[in-house]
Amino acid sequence: MWCMKRTNIYLGDVQSTALDQVAHAQGISRAELIRQLIDRSIGTSGGADLDADLAAIRESFGVLHEEDISFGRGPDERSRHLDRVASQ
């Protein structure tokens, strides 16, 4: 069983509105959003580590090369124009 303690805090109008907008966009309550933000900021979210997240993002750069991406589209006038501009 998960136990919670009730805590009251005072928020400014801008903070309250921003929290409500983000919570609505994520489909969660304001209280759940606040709990998630606190967990992230103090590192109690069961392994969520900002430094590790940033390191993973940095390490992923350059993994996928442009040649690996196929949009199923052959050369068209726009791509030929861009090739001409790039080669000038």
N, C-alpha and C positions, 0 to 999 in steps of 0.2 A: 504494500500500500504506500502510495506517495503522499507525503504530508507537506502542506504549504502553510505559511504564516502570512496573514494579511498585513500589508504595509500601505500606509497612505503617504503620498508625496504631492507636492504642489508643482504644477506645470504652468508655464506661460502659454498664452493663446497660440503662439506660433508652434511651440513644441507639441501641444495637444493636437492641433490640426495636422501637423506633419505625421505624428504617430498614427492618427486615425487613417490618414491617406495610405500610408505604407501598410498598415494592418489590413485595410480593406483590399488593397491590391494583392496581398499575399493570401487573403482568405482566412485570416486568423484574428483573434481578439487583440485588443490593445494590450491587455495584460500578458498574453502569450508573447507578443512582440517585445515588450519590455523585458520579460524573462530571458528571451533569446539574446537581446542586446546586452544585457548584464552578463550572461554566460560568456558571450564572445569577448567582452571587454575585460573580464577578470579571469578568463581561462578556465571556467568550470563546465564547459559544454561537452565534456566527455571526449576530449581529444581535439577539439577545434582550436587550432593554433595559428594565429595570424602569420607569424614568421614562417611556419611550414607551408601555409597557403601561398604566401608570396614567393617562396622558394620554388614551389611547384609551378607557379605561373612563369617565373623567370626561366626555369629549365625547359618549359614547353615551347618557348620561342624558337622558331627555325626548324621545328620537328617536321612540320608539314610544308613541303616545297610547292611552289606554284605549279610545277609540272605535274604534281600529284592530283591536282584539282581538275575535274572534267565537268563542264556544264552541258555537255552534249550539244554543243553549238559549234558549227564550223566557222571559218573566217567570214566576216561580213565587211561591209564598207566601213563601219566604224572602227573595227579592229585593224583594218588595213591603214586607215587614217592615223590611228594611234601609233602603229608601227612606224609610219613615215615620220611622224612628229618626233618620236623617240630617237630615231636614227639621225636626226639633223644636228 
